[in-house]
Amino acid sequence: MIFSAMSKEPKKLFTHQDLMPLITGDENGIISETTVRSHIRNIRHKLREVDKKSKIIKTHRGMGYSFITS
């Protein structure tokens, strides 16, 4: 769900709070920021299996993540 949502809105900044409901499937779903980072790390790992130079998800330190298009 995270990758799908981010790819539909390239360059939008997604905060941890934006991504939490996508992970839990619940609008009020609250999980730790560590869990969000873990999901992002797993997505990046899967993307690198396809393209070792993949840098599709950008981290905006202290703010969140964005999907980068070529």
CHARMM internal coordinates of N, CA and C (Angstrom, degrees):
IC EDIT
DIST 1 N 1 CA 1.4384
DIST 1 CA 1 C 1.5236
ANGL 1 N 1 CA 1 C 112.19
DIST 1 C 2 N 1.3253
ANGL 1 CA 1 C 2 N 117.85
DIHE 1 N 1 CA 1 C 2 N -37.05
DIST 2 N 2 CA 1.4625
ANGL 1 C 2 N 2 CA 120.40
DIHE 1 CA 1 C 2 N 2 CA -178.89
DIST 2 CA 2 C 1.5202
ANGL 2 N 2 CA 2 C 110.24
DIHE 1 C 2 N 2 CA 2 C -62.25
DIST 2 C 3 N 1.3239
ANGL 2 CA 2 C 3 N 116.10
DIHE 2 N 2 CA 2 C 3 N -52.23
DIST 3 N 3 CA 1.4675
ANGL 2 C 3 N 3 CA 120.24
DIHE 2 CA 2 C 3 N 3 CA -177.42
DIST 3 CA 3 C 1.5197
ANGL 3 N 3 CA 3 C 110.79
DIHE 2 C 3 N 3 CA 3 C -60.06
DIST 3 C 4 N 1.3046
ANGL 3 CA 3 C 4 N 117.48
DIHE 3 N 3 CA 3 C 4 N -43.16
DIST 4 N 4 CA 1.4611
ANGL 3 C 4 N 4 CA 122.26
DIHE 3 CA 3 C 4 N 4 CA 180.00
DIST 4 CA 4 C 1.5308
ANGL 4 N 4 CA 4 C 111.01
DIHE 3 C 4 N 4 CA 4 C -61.24
DIST 4 C 5 N 1.3074
ANGL 4 CA 4 C 5 N 116.82
DIHE 4 N 4 CA 4 C 5 N -48.06
DIST 5 N 5 CA 1.4694
ANGL 4 C 5 N 5 CA 120.70
DIHE 4 CA 4 C 5 N 5 CA -179.26
DIST 5 CA 5 C 1.5210
ANGL 5 N 5 CA 5 C 111.41
DIHE 4 C 5 N 5 CA 5 C -64.17
DIST 5 C 6 N 1.3238
ANGL 5 CA 5 C 6 N 116.46
DIHE 5 N 5 CA 5 C 6 N -42.58
DIST 6 N 6 CA 1.4650
ANGL 5 C 6 N 6 CA 119.50
DIHE 5 CA 5 C 6 N 6 CA -178.57
DIST 6 CA 6 C 1.5246
ANGL 6 N 6 CA 6 C 111.69
DIHE 5 C 6 N 6 CA 6 C -68.51
DIST 6 C 7 N 1.3273
ANGL 6 CA 6 C 7 N 116.97
DIHE 6 N 6 CA 6 C 7 N -37.24
DIST 7 N 7 CA 1.4662
ANGL 6 C 7 N 7 CA 119.38
DIHE 6 CA 6 C 7 N 7 CA -178.01
DIST 7 CA 7 C 1.5284
ANGL 7 N 7 CA 7 C 112.12
DIHE 6 C 7 N 7 CA 7 C -71.04
DIST 7 C 8 N 1.3294
ANGL 7 CA 7 C 8 N 116.71
DIHE 7 N 7 CA 7 C 8 N -22.84
DIST 8 N 8 CA 1.4698
ANGL 7 C 8 N 8 CA 120.45
DIHE 7 CA 7 C 8 N 8 CA 178.42
DIST 8 CA 8 C 1.5281
ANGL 8 N 8 CA 8 C 111.98
DIHE 7 C 8 N 8 CA 8 C -77.09
DIST 8 C 9 N 1.3295
ANGL 8 CA 8 C 9 N 116.41
DIHE 8 N 8 CA 8 C 9 N -19.43
DIST 9 N 9 CA 1.4586
ANGL 8 C 9 N 9 CA 120.66
DIHE 8 CA 8 C 9 N 9 CA -179.20
DIST 9 CA 9 C 1.5277
ANGL 9 N 9 CA 9 C 109.95
DIHE 8 C 9 N 9 CA 9 C -131.56
DIST 9 C 10 N 1.3448
ANGL 9 CA 9 C 10 N 115.90
DIHE 9 N 9 CA 9 C 10 N 68.55
DIST 10 N 10 CA 1.4621
ANGL 9 C 10 N 10 CA 118.88
DIHE 9 CA 9 C 10 N 10 CA -178.15
DIST 10 CA 10 C 1.5318
ANGL 10 N 10 CA 10 C 111.39
DIHE 9 C 10 N 10 CA 10 C -58.78
DIST 10 C 11 N 1.2927
ANGL 10 CA 10 C 11 N 113.93
DIHE 10 N 10 CA 10 C 11 N 144.73
DIST 11 N 11 CA 1.4700
ANGL 10 C 11 N 11 CA 124.41
DIHE 10 CA 10 C 11 N 11 CA 178.23
DIST 11 CA 11 C 1.5252
ANGL 11 N 11 CA 11 C 114.11
DIHE 10 C 11 N 11 CA 11 C 72.85
DIST 11 C 12 N 1.3396
ANGL 11 CA 11 C 12 N 118.43
DIHE 11 N 11 CA 11 C 12 N -4.25
DIST 12 N 12 CA 1.4721
ANGL 11 C 12 N 12 CA 120.26
DIHE 11 CA 11 C 12 N 12 CA 175.15
DIST 12 CA 12 C 1.5260
ANGL 12 N 12 CA 12 C 107.84
DIHE 11 C 12 N 12 CA 12 C -74.66
DIST 12 C 13 N 1.3029
ANGL 12 CA 12 C 13 N 116.07
DIHE 12 N 12 CA 12 C 13 N 139.27
DIST 13 N 13 CA 1.4553
ANGL 12 C 13 N 13 CA 121.36
DIHE 12 CA 12 C 13 N 13 CA 176.40
DIST 13 CA 13 C 1.5292
ANGL 13 N 13 CA 13 C 109.05
DIHE 12 C 13 N 13 CA 13 C -83.57
DIST 13 C 14 N 1.3270
ANGL 13 CA 13 C 14 N 116.57
DIHE 13 N 13 CA 13 C 14 N 120.84
DIST 14 N 14 CA 1.4645
ANGL 13 C 14 N 14 CA 122.63
DIHE 13 CA 13 C 14 N 14 CA 177.39
DIST 14 CA 14 C 1.5208
ANGL 14 N 14 CA 14 C 107.89
DIHE 13 C 14 N 14 CA 14 C -104.35
DIST 14 C 15 N 1.3209
ANGL 14 CA 14 C 15 N 116.38
DIHE 14 N 14 CA 14 C 15 N 119.52
DIST 15 N 15 CA 1.4602
ANGL 14 C 15 N 15 CA 120.35
DIHE 14 CA 14 C 15 N 15 CA 176.69
DIST 15 CA 15 C 1.5285
ANGL 15 N 15 CA 15 C 108.94
DIHE 14 C 15 N 15 CA 15 C -80.40
DIST 15 C 16 N 1.3261
ANGL 15 CA 15 C 16 N 115.42
DIHE 15 N 15 CA 15 C 16 N 169.62
DIST 16 N 16 CA 1.4634
ANGL 15 C 16 N 16 CA 119.20
DIHE 15 CA 15 C 16 N 16 CA 175.36
DIST 16 CA 16 C 1.5227
ANGL 16 N 16 CA 16 C 109.89
DIHE 15 C 16 N 16 CA 16 C -58.74
DIST 16 C 17 N 1.3345
ANGL 16 CA 16 C 17 N 116.79
DIHE 16 N 16 CA 16 C 17 N -39.25
DIST 17 N 17 CA 1.4611
ANGL 16 C 17 N 17 CA 120.91
DIHE 16 CA 16 C 17 N 17 CA -179.12
DIST 17 CA 17 C 1.5232
ANGL 17 N 17 CA 17 C 111.40
DIHE 16 C 17 N 17 CA 17 C -65.98
DIST 17 C 18 N 1.3389
ANGL 17 CA 17 C 18 N 117.89
DIHE 17 N 17 CA 17 C 18 N -32.04
DIST 18 N 18 CA 1.4686
ANGL 17 C 18 N 18 CA 121.22
DIHE 17 CA 17 C 18 N 18 CA 176.24
DIST 18 CA 18 C 1.5287
ANGL 18 N 18 CA 18 C 110.78
DIHE 17 C 18 N 18 CA 18 C -66.59
DIST 18 C 19 N 1.3273
ANGL 18 CA 18 C 19 N 116.01
DIHE 18 N 18 CA 18 C 19 N -36.14
DIST 19 N 19 CA 1.4664
ANGL 18 C 19 N 19 CA 120.46
DIHE 18 CA 18 C 19 N 19 CA -173.98
DIST 19 CA 19 C 1.5315
ANGL 19 N 19 CA 19 C 113.67
DIHE 18 C 19 N 19 CA 19 C -84.94
DIST 19 C 20 N 1.3123
ANGL 19 CA 19 C 20 N 117.45
DIHE 19 N 19 CA 19 C 20 N -23.56
DIST 20 N 20 CA 1.4715
ANGL 19 C 20 N 20 CA 120.47
DIHE 19 CA 19 C 20 N 20 CA -177.37
DIST 20 CA 20 C 1.5289
ANGL 20 N 20 CA 20 C 113.60
DIHE 19 C 20 N 20 CA 20 C -55.02
DIST 20 C 21 N 1.3398
ANGL 20 CA 20 C 21 N 119.91
DIHE 20 N 20 CA 20 C 21 N -48.72
DIST 21 N 21 CA 1.4731
ANGL 20 C 21 N 21 CA 119.28
DIHE 20 CA 20 C 21 N 21 CA 179.56
DIST 21 CA 21 C 1.5331
ANGL 21 N 21 CA 21 C 112.77
DIHE 20 C 21 N 21 CA 21 C -64.32
DIST 21 C 22 N 1.3183
ANGL 21 CA 21 C 22 N 117.18
DIHE 21 N 21 CA 21 C 22 N -27.29
DIST 22 N 22 CA 1.4637
ANGL 21 C 22 N 22 CA 119.73
DIHE 21 CA 21 C 22 N 22 CA 178.40
DIST 22 CA 22 C 1.5212
ANGL 22 N 22 CA 22 C 111.21
DIHE 21 C 22 N 22 CA 22 C -69.18
DIST 22 C 23 N 1.3125
ANGL 22 CA 22 C 23 N 116.12
DIHE 22 N 22 CA 22 C 23 N -30.64
DIST 23 N 23 CA 1.4667
ANGL 22 C 23 N 23 CA 121.01
DIHE 22 CA 22 C 23 N 23 CA 179.60
DIST 23 CA 23 C 1.5211
ANGL 23 N 23 CA 23 C 110.59
DIHE 22 C 23 N 23 CA 23 C -79.55
DIST 23 C 24 N 1.3246
ANGL 23 CA 23 C 24 N 116.55
DIHE 23 N 23 CA 23 C 24 N -44.23
DIST 24 N 24 CA 1.4672
ANGL 23 C 24 N 24 CA 119.99
DIHE 23 CA 23 C 24 N 24 CA -175.64
DIST 24 CA 24 C 1.5214
ANGL 24 N 24 CA 24 C 113.22
DIHE 23 C 24 N 24 CA 24 C -83.64
DIST 24 C 25 N 1.3482
ANGL 24 CA 24 C 25 N 116.40
DIHE 24 N 24 CA 24 C 25 N -21.87
DIST 25 N 25 CA 1.4583
ANGL 24 C 25 N 25 CA 119.74
DIHE 24 CA 24 C 25 N 25 CA -176.49
DIST 25 CA 25 C 1.5160
ANGL 25 N 25 CA 25 C 112.09
DIHE 24 C 25 N 25 CA 25 C 77.39
DIST 25 C 26 N 1.3134
ANGL 25 CA 25 C 26 N 116.50
DIHE 25 N 25 CA 25 C 26 N 11.95
DIST 26 N 26 CA 1.4597
ANGL 25 C 26 N 26 CA 122.23
DIHE 25 CA 25 C 26 N 26 CA -177.34
DIST 26 CA 26 C 1.5263
ANGL 26 N 26 CA 26 C 108.46
DIHE 25 C 26 N 26 CA 26 C -130.33
DIST 26 C 27 N 1.3092
ANGL 26 CA 26 C 27 N 116.73
DIHE 26 N 26 CA 26 C 27 N 129.85
DIST 27 N 27 CA 1.4749
ANGL 26 C 27 N 27 CA 121.44
DIHE 26 CA 26 C 27 N 27 CA -178.31
DIST 27 CA 27 C 1.5281
ANGL 27 N 27 CA 27 C 111.56
DIHE 26 C 27 N 27 CA 27 C -56.75
DIST 27 C 28 N 1.3169
ANGL 27 CA 27 C 28 N 116.79
DIHE 27 N 27 CA 27 C 28 N -31.93
DIST 28 N 28 CA 1.4657
ANGL 27 C 28 N 28 CA 121.10
DIHE 27 CA 27 C 28 N 28 CA -179.64
DIST 28 CA 28 C 1.5260
ANGL 28 N 28 CA 28 C 111.96
DIHE 27 C 28 N 28 CA 28 C -98.36
DIST 28 C 29 N 1.3289
ANGL 28 CA 28 C 29 N 116.12
DIHE 28 N 28 CA 28 C 29 N 9.62
DIST 29 N 29 CA 1.4528
ANGL 28 C 29 N 29 CA 120.14
DIHE 28 CA 28 C 29 N 29 CA -175.95
DIST 29 CA 29 C 1.5167
ANGL 29 N 29 CA 29 C 111.93
DIHE 28 C 29 N 29 CA 29 C -62.32
DIST 29 C 30 N 1.3127
ANGL 29 CA 29 C 30 N 115.04
DIHE 29 N 29 CA 29 C 30 N 124.17
DIST 30 N 30 CA 1.4575
ANGL 29 C 30 N 30 CA 119.63
DIHE 29 CA 29 C 30 N 30 CA 179.48
DIST 30 CA 30 C 1.5233
ANGL 30 N 30 CA 30 C 107.79
DIHE 29 C 30 N 30 CA 30 C -120.55
DIST 30 C 31 N 1.3135
ANGL 30 CA 30 C 31 N 114.09
DIHE 30 N 30 CA 30 C 31 N 124.35
DIST 31 N 31 CA 1.4576
ANGL 30 C 31 N 31 CA 121.93
DIHE 30 CA 30 C 31 N 31 CA 176.39
DIST 31 CA 31 C 1.5157
ANGL 31 N 31 CA 31 C 106.85
DIHE 30 C 31 N 31 CA 31 C -135.48
DIST 31 C 32 N 1.2912
ANGL 31 CA 31 C 32 N 116.94
DIHE 31 N 31 CA 31 C 32 N 173.20
DIST 32 N 32 CA 1.4574
ANGL 31 C 32 N 32 CA 119.30
DIHE 31 CA 31 C 32 N 32 CA -177.79
DIST 32 CA 32 C 1.5331
ANGL 32 N 32 CA 32 C 111.14
DIHE 31 C 32 N 32 CA 32 C -78.35
DIST 32 C 33 N 1.3220
ANGL 32 CA 32 C 33 N 115.05
DIHE 32 N 32 CA 32 C 33 N 157.21
DIST 33 N 33 CA 1.4600
ANGL 32 C 33 N 33 CA 120.04
DIHE 32 CA 32 C 33 N 33 CA 175.67
DIST 33 CA 33 C 1.5183
ANGL 33 N 33 CA 33 C 110.47
DIHE 32 C 33 N 33 CA 33 C -64.25
DIST 33 C 34 N 1.3251
ANGL 33 CA 33 C 34 N 117.11
DIHE 33 N 33 CA 33 C 34 N -27.36
DIST 34 N 34 CA 1.4602
ANGL 33 C 34 N 34 CA 121.13
DIHE 33 CA 33 C 34 N 34 CA 177.09
DIST 34 CA 34 C 1.5229
ANGL 34 N 34 CA 34 C 110.33
DIHE 33 C 34 N 34 CA 34 C -62.72
DIST 34 C 35 N 1.3173
ANGL 34 CA 34 C 35 N 117.12
DIHE 34 N 34 CA 34 C 35 N -38.04
DIST 35 N 35 CA 1.4590
ANGL 34 C 35 N 35 CA 121.26
DIHE 34 CA 34 C 35 N 35 CA 177.84
DIST 35 CA 35 C 1.5210
ANGL 35 N 35 CA 35 C 110.86
DIHE 34 C 35 N 35 CA 35 C -65.46
DIST 35 C 36 N 1.3231
ANGL 35 CA 35 C 36 N 116.65
DIHE 35 N 35 CA 35 C 36 N -41.14
DIST 36 N 36 CA 1.4660
ANGL 35 C 36 N 36 CA 120.42
DIHE 35 CA 35 C 36 N 36 CA 177.49
DIST 36 CA 36 C 1.5253
ANGL 36 N 36 CA 36 C 109.53
DIHE 35 C 36 N 36 CA 36 C -62.25
DIST 36 C 37 N 1.3304
ANGL 36 CA 36 C 37 N 117.24
DIHE 36 N 36 CA 36 C 37 N -46.69
DIST 37 N 37 CA 1.4745
ANGL 36 C 37 N 37 CA 120.62
DIHE 36 CA 36 C 37 N 37 CA 179.29
DIST 37 CA 37 C 1.5266
ANGL 37 N 37 CA 37 C 111.27
DIHE 36 C 37 N 37 CA 37 C -60.35
DIST 37 C 38 N 1.3217
ANGL 37 CA 37 C 38 N 116.55
DIHE 37 N 37 CA 37 C 38 N -38.09
DIST 38 N 38 CA 1.4532
ANGL 37 C 38 N 38 CA 120.98
DIHE 37 CA 37 C 38 N 38 CA 178.36
DIST 38 CA 38 C 1.5301
ANGL 38 N 38 CA 38 C 111.49
DIHE 37 C 38 N 38 CA 38 C -63.05
DIST 38 C 39 N 1.3217
ANGL 38 CA 38 C 39 N 117.11
DIHE 38 N 38 CA 38 C 39 N -41.88
DIST 39 N 39 CA 1.4634
ANGL 38 C 39 N 39 CA 121.00
DIHE 38 CA 38 C 39 N 39 CA 178.17
DIST 39 CA 39 C 1.5312
ANGL 39 N 39 CA 39 C 110.70
DIHE 38 C 39 N 39 CA 39 C -64.89
DIST 39 C 40 N 1.3224
ANGL 39 CA 39 C 40 N 117.18
DIHE 39 N 39 CA 39 C 40 N -42.59
DIST 40 N 40 CA 1.4641
ANGL 39 C 40 N 40 CA 121.10
DIHE 39 CA 39 C 40 N 40 CA 178.06
DIST 40 CA 40 C 1.5266
ANGL 40 N 40 CA 40 C 109.79
DIHE 39 C 40 N 40 CA 40 C -62.41
DIST 40 C 41 N 1.3268
ANGL 40 CA 40 C 41 N 117.17
DIHE 40 N 40 CA 40 C 41 N -43.46
DIST 41 N 41 CA 1.4699
ANGL 40 C 41 N 41 CA 121.62
DIHE 40 CA 40 C 41 N 41 CA 178.43
DIST 41 CA 41 C 1.5318
ANGL 41 N 41 CA 41 C 110.53
DIHE 40 C 41 N 41 CA 41 C -60.10
DIST 41 C 42 N 1.3270
ANGL 41 CA 41 C 42 N 117.41
DIHE 41 N 41 CA 41 C 42 N -41.87
DIST 42 N 42 CA 1.4636
ANGL 41 C 42 N 42 CA 120.99
DIHE 41 CA 41 C 42 N 42 CA 179.33
DIST 42 CA 42 C 1.5273
ANGL 42 N 42 CA 42 C 111.57
DIHE 41 C 42 N 42 CA 42 C -65.72
DIST 42 C 43 N 1.3274
ANGL 42 CA 42 C 43 N 116.93
DIHE 42 N 42 CA 42 C 43 N -39.74
DIST 43 N 43 CA 1.4692
ANGL 42 C 43 N 43 CA 120.26
DIHE 42 CA 42 C 43 N 43 CA 177.40
DIST 43 CA 43 C 1.5230
ANGL 43 N 43 CA 43 C 109.89
DIHE 42 C 43 N 43 CA 43 C -63.19
DIST 43 C 44 N 1.3311
ANGL 43 CA 43 C 44 N 116.39
DIHE 43 N 43 CA 43 C 44 N -45.03
DIST 44 N 44 CA 1.4735
ANGL 43 C 44 N 44 CA 120.02
DIHE 43 CA 43 C 44 N 44 CA 178.88
DIST 44 CA 44 C 1.5257
ANGL 44 N 44 CA 44 C 111.13
DIHE 43 C 44 N 44 CA 44 C -60.34
DIST 44 C 45 N 1.3175
ANGL 44 CA 44 C 45 N 116.43
DIHE 44 N 44 CA 44 C 45 N -41.39
DIST 45 N 45 CA 1.4632
ANGL 44 C 45 N 45 CA 120.74
DIHE 44 CA 44 C 45 N 45 CA 179.03
DIST 45 CA 45 C 1.5342
ANGL 45 N 45 CA 45 C 110.51
DIHE 44 C 45 N 45 CA 45 C -60.43
DIST 45 C 46 N 1.3117
ANGL 45 CA 45 C 46 N 116.89
DIHE 45 N 45 CA 45 C 46 N -45.13
DIST 46 N 46 CA 1.4673
ANGL 45 C 46 N 46 CA 120.88
DIHE 45 CA 45 C 46 N 46 CA 179.81
DIST 46 CA 46 C 1.5213
ANGL 46 N 46 CA 46 C 111.24
DIHE 45 C 46 N 46 CA 46 C -65.19
DIST 46 C 47 N 1.3222
ANGL 46 CA 46 C 47 N 117.18
DIHE 46 N 46 CA 46 C 47 N -38.18
DIST 47 N 47 CA 1.4627
ANGL 46 C 47 N 47 CA 120.55
DIHE 46 CA 46 C 47 N 47 CA 178.03
DIST 47 CA 47 C 1.5243
ANGL 47 N 47 CA 47 C 111.01
DIHE 46 C 47 N 47 CA 47 C -65.70
DIST 47 C 48 N 1.3271
ANGL 47 CA 47 C 48 N 117.40
DIHE 47 N 47 CA 47 C 48 N -37.55
DIST 48 N 48 CA 1.4684
ANGL 47 C 48 N 48 CA 121.12
DIHE 47 CA 47 C 48 N 48 CA 179.43
DIST 48 CA 48 C 1.5284
ANGL 48 N 48 CA 48 C 112.37
DIHE 47 C 48 N 48 CA 48 C -69.63
DIST 48 C 49 N 1.3250
ANGL 48 CA 48 C 49 N 117.33
DIHE 48 N 48 CA 48 C 49 N -23.31
DIST 49 N 49 CA 1.4636
ANGL 48 C 49 N 49 CA 119.82
DIHE 48 CA 48 C 49 N 49 CA 175.04
DIST 49 CA 49 C 1.5199
ANGL 49 N 49 CA 49 C 110.41
DIHE 48 C 49 N 49 CA 49 C -65.26
DIST 49 C 50 N 1.3279
ANGL 49 CA 49 C 50 N 116.53
DIHE 49 N 49 CA 49 C 50 N -29.89
DIST 50 N 50 CA 1.4590
ANGL 49 C 50 N 50 CA 122.28
DIHE 49 CA 49 C 50 N 50 CA 179.42
DIST 50 CA 50 C 1.5275
ANGL 50 N 50 CA 50 C 110.70
DIHE 49 C 50 N 50 CA 50 C -87.76
DIST 50 C 51 N 1.3267
ANGL 50 CA 50 C 51 N 115.86
DIHE 50 N 50 CA 50 C 51 N -42.52
DIST 51 N 51 CA 1.4612
ANGL 50 C 51 N 51 CA 121.84
DIHE 50 CA 50 C 51 N 51 CA -178.27
DIST 51 CA 51 C 1.5216
ANGL 51 N 51 CA 51 C 108.48
DIHE 50 C 51 N 51 CA 51 C -140.62
DIST 51 C 52 N 1.3223
ANGL 51 CA 51 C 52 N 116.31
DIHE 51 N 51 CA 51 C 52 N 107.83
DIST 52 N 52 CA 1.4658
ANGL 51 C 52 N 52 CA 121.31
DIHE 51 CA 51 C 52 N 52 CA -174.50
DIST 52 CA 52 C 1.5282
ANGL 52 N 52 CA 52 C 113.53
DIHE 51 C 52 N 52 CA 52 C -59.99
DIST 52 C 53 N 1.3113
ANGL 52 CA 52 C 53 N 117.79
DIHE 52 N 52 CA 52 C 53 N -22.46
DIST 53 N 53 CA 1.4661
ANGL 52 C 53 N 53 CA 121.68
DIHE 52 CA 52 C 53 N 53 CA -179.01
DIST 53 CA 53 C 1.5295
ANGL 53 N 53 CA 53 C 112.50
DIHE 52 C 53 N 53 CA 53 C -98.02
DIST 53 C 54 N 1.3057
ANGL 53 CA 53 C 54 N 116.38
DIHE 53 N 53 CA 53 C 54 N 10.88
DIST 54 N 54 CA 1.4638
ANGL 53 C 54 N 54 CA 121.22
DIHE 53 CA 53 C 54 N 54 CA -175.63
DIST 54 CA 54 C 1.5298
ANGL 54 N 54 CA 54 C 111.95
DIHE 53 C 54 N 54 CA 54 C -58.49
DIST 54 C 55 N 1.3109
ANGL 54 CA 54 C 55 N 116.02
DIHE 54 N 54 CA 54 C 55 N 127.22
DIST 55 N 55 CA 1.4740
ANGL 54 C 55 N 55 CA 122.87
DIHE 54 CA 54 C 55 N 55 CA 176.19
DIST 55 CA 55 C 1.5245
ANGL 55 N 55 CA 55 C 107.60
DIHE 54 C 55 N 55 CA 55 C -136.11
DIST 55 C 56 N 1.3087
ANGL 55 CA 55 C 56 N 116.46
DIHE 55 N 55 CA 55 C 56 N 49.95
DIST 56 N 56 CA 1.4606
ANGL 55 C 56 N 56 CA 121.93
DIHE 55 CA 55 C 56 N 56 CA -173.26
DIST 56 CA 56 C 1.5282
ANGL 56 N 56 CA 56 C 112.20
DIHE 55 C 56 N 56 CA 56 C -76.92
DIST 56 C 57 N 1.3185
ANGL 56 CA 56 C 57 N 117.71
DIHE 56 N 56 CA 56 C 57 N -32.01
DIST 57 N 57 CA 1.4552
ANGL 56 C 57 N 57 CA 120.70
DIHE 56 CA 56 C 57 N 57 CA -179.12
DIST 57 CA 57 C 1.5288
ANGL 57 N 57 CA 57 C 108.35
DIHE 56 C 57 N 57 CA 57 C -106.42
DIST 57 C 58 N 1.3188
ANGL 57 CA 57 C 58 N 115.41
DIHE 57 N 57 CA 57 C 58 N 120.27
DIST 58 N 58 CA 1.4586
ANGL 57 C 58 N 58 CA 121.07
DIHE 57 CA 57 C 58 N 58 CA -178.80
DIST 58 CA 58 C 1.5198
ANGL 58 N 58 CA 58 C 109.88
DIHE 57 C 58 N 58 CA 58 C -101.21
DIST 58 C 59 N 1.3172
ANGL 58 CA 58 C 59 N 116.35
DIHE 58 N 58 CA 58 C 59 N 136.21
DIST 59 N 59 CA 1.4534
ANGL 58 C 59 N 59 CA 122.05
DIHE 58 CA 58 C 59 N 59 CA 174.96
DIST 59 CA 59 C 1.5176
ANGL 59 N 59 CA 59 C 109.27
DIHE 58 C 59 N 59 CA 59 C -90.59
DIST 59 C 60 N 1.3198
ANGL 59 CA 59 C 60 N 115.57
DIHE 59 N 59 CA 59 C 60 N 129.90
DIST 60 N 60 CA 1.4587
ANGL 59 C 60 N 60 CA 122.03
DIHE 59 CA 59 C 60 N 60 CA 173.06
DIST 60 CA 60 C 1.5300
ANGL 60 N 60 CA 60 C 104.77
DIHE 59 C 60 N 60 CA 60 C -108.32
DIST 60 C 61 N 1.3015
ANGL 60 CA 60 C 61 N 115.47
DIHE 60 N 60 CA 60 C 61 N 97.81
DIST 61 N 61 CA 1.4634
ANGL 60 C 61 N 61 CA 122.19
DIHE 60 CA 60 C 61 N 61 CA -171.16
DIST 61 CA 61 C 1.5313
ANGL 61 N 61 CA 61 C 112.00
DIHE 60 C 61 N 61 CA 61 C -50.74
DIST 61 C 62 N 1.3247
ANGL 61 CA 61 C 62 N 114.37
DIHE 61 N 61 CA 61 C 62 N 127.43
DIST 62 N 62 CA 1.4520
ANGL 61 C 62 N 62 CA 121.08
DIHE 61 CA 61 C 62 N 62 CA 178.59
DIST 62 CA 62 C 1.5215
ANGL 62 N 62 CA 62 C 114.54
DIHE 61 C 62 N 62 CA 62 C 78.12
DIST 62 C 63 N 1.3595
ANGL 62 CA 62 C 63 N 116.55
DIHE 62 N 62 CA 62 C 63 N -1.93
DIST 63 N 63 CA 1.4653
ANGL 62 C 63 N 63 CA 118.98
DIHE 62 CA 62 C 63 N 63 CA -177.21
DIST 63 CA 63 C 1.5234
ANGL 63 N 63 CA 63 C 112.56
DIHE 62 C 63 N 63 CA 63 C -123.55
DIST 63 C 64 N 1.3288
ANGL 63 CA 63 C 64 N 118.56
DIHE 63 N 63 CA 63 C 64 N -46.54
DIST 64 N 64 CA 1.4520
ANGL 63 C 64 N 64 CA 120.81
DIHE 63 CA 63 C 64 N 64 CA -178.11
DIST 64 CA 64 C 1.5126
ANGL 64 N 64 CA 64 C 112.46
DIHE 63 C 64 N 64 CA 64 C 155.69
DIST 64 C 65 N 1.3435
ANGL 64 CA 64 C 65 N 116.14
DIHE 64 N 64 CA 64 C 65 N -144.55
DIST 65 N 65 CA 1.4607
ANGL 64 C 65 N 65 CA 122.56
DIHE 64 CA 64 C 65 N 65 CA -173.99
DIST 65 CA 65 C 1.5185
ANGL 65 N 65 CA 65 C 110.50
DIHE 64 C 65 N 65 CA 65 C -137.09
DIST 65 C 66 N 1.3241
ANGL 65 CA 65 C 66 N 115.15
DIHE 65 N 65 CA 65 C 66 N 154.83
DIST 66 N 66 CA 1.4653
ANGL 65 C 66 N 66 CA 119.65
DIHE 65 CA 65 C 66 N 66 CA 173.51
DIST 66 CA 66 C 1.5182
ANGL 66 N 66 CA 66 C 109.39
DIHE 65 C 66 N 66 CA 66 C -139.08
DIST 66 C 67 N 1.3102
ANGL 66 CA 66 C 67 N 115.52
DIHE 66 N 66 CA 66 C 67 N 156.17
DIST 67 N 67 CA 1.4617
ANGL 66 C 67 N 67 CA 123.96
DIHE 66 CA 66 C 67 N 67 CA 178.83
DIST 67 CA 67 C 1.5218
ANGL 67 N 67 CA 67 C 106.73
DIHE 66 C 67 N 67 CA 67 C -93.75
DIST 67 C 68 N 1.3074
ANGL 67 CA 67 C 68 N 117.17
DIHE 67 N 67 CA 67 C 68 N 126.46
DIST 68 N 68 CA 1.4513
ANGL 67 C 68 N 68 CA 122.33
DIHE 67 CA 67 C 68 N 68 CA -176.86
DIST 68 CA 68 C 1.5376
ANGL 68 N 68 CA 68 C 109.21
DIHE 67 C 68 N 68 CA 68 C -104.36
DIST 68 C 69 N 1.3105
ANGL 68 CA 68 C 69 N 116.21
DIHE 68 N 68 CA 68 C 69 N 130.04
DIST 69 N 69 CA 1.4641
ANGL 68 C 69 N 69 CA 120.63
DIHE 68 CA 68 C 69 N 69 CA 175.46
DIST 69 CA 69 C 1.5236
ANGL 69 N 69 CA 69 C 108.80
DIHE 68 C 69 N 69 CA 69 C -101.46
DIST 69 C 70 N 1.3039
ANGL 69 CA 69 C 70 N 115.18
DIHE 69 N 69 CA 69 C 70 N 153.61
DIST 70 N 70 CA 1.4757
ANGL 69 C 70 N 70 CA 119.29
DIHE 69 CA 69 C 70 N 70 CA -178.94
DIST 70 CA 70 C 1.5032
ANGL 70 N 70 CA 70 C 111.51
DIHE 69 C 70 N 70 CA 70 C -75.85
END
COOR INIT
IC SEED 1 N 1 CA 1 C
IC BUILD
